[in-house]
Amino acid sequence: MTRAYRIQRYLPRYQAGVVGVILPIQNNEFGIAITAEQQPDLGDIENFYQQGEGDFWLALADDEVVGCIGLKDIGNGEAALRKMFVAEAWRGREQGVANALLNTLLEHARQRQLQAVWLGTTSRFLAAHRFYEKNGFHEVSDALLPSSFPRMQVDSKFYRINV
């Protein structure tokens, strides 16, 4: 059964909710030992993501953050998809949260006339790999990444989509 949620642009009052979705997935589901402090973008979403052609969106259910996605402007008409996370109870095609978040980001990229969106992920996120590939992203070698791409230490698999 599909439950009600909405997609909206990030507002600072949701910062704790964003961290509350992301950290349990990183730490508990995937065993990545990382803290919020080791991810300074999470403490300053407005200045990290909501600059230039970038932005950050939330999936909210009853005003609770259940998913998020960020677009970081990296210059030259390109951007990086970052911090796409959906709470476990809200995953799956029937919920539609991940698709709604990604579609919002890609529509924004098209409206801003960006040429490409890049992303990096860990080899552990197998369902994410399938999701990105199903949605038109193509795996690329890290040698092809733009020099401005914000690579994370855990990134080992990279994708690109032309928008």
Phi, psi and omega in degrees: 000131179282131178257159184282134173207167175223155175256131177214161177293145180299138170235145185305332182294348180262007185302313180297324178295323177297310179299322180294335175275315189288309187301315179299325179293312180297309187284310189273314183284321187246001175063030177266113183280090180219143181252168175297323180296332178279359179234076186300337177300329181290337179270352184212055185301320182300313184278338180273316185256319188273053179228152179056232180267005182276172175190180181213133183235156180236149165257123183240135173236118184051043178066015176255135179290122177241357178188162179204162176202140180237150175234115182259119176292122180246012175087171178054033178071023181232159180213164178245131173279126181223158170055044173272110181220140176228129178304142187308317183292348184249010180273163175109153182302322183295330177282318176080005184295311182299316178298318180296318178296311181296317179297323177298314179297313182292323176295319176300315180299319178294315180299326179273003177058038174287153181269322185209151172238129180251156172208153175237145180212169177273154179295344182284337186276065186298318179296324178296320178302311180298319180298311181297316181296318179297332182262019170097001176281145179242134178294140179227158176288146178297340177293339181272352182297140175298150181298336181274359182295129181279085184283133177265152182301326182278351181293129178223355182224135188230146183224159177216147171226137173275133181245000000 
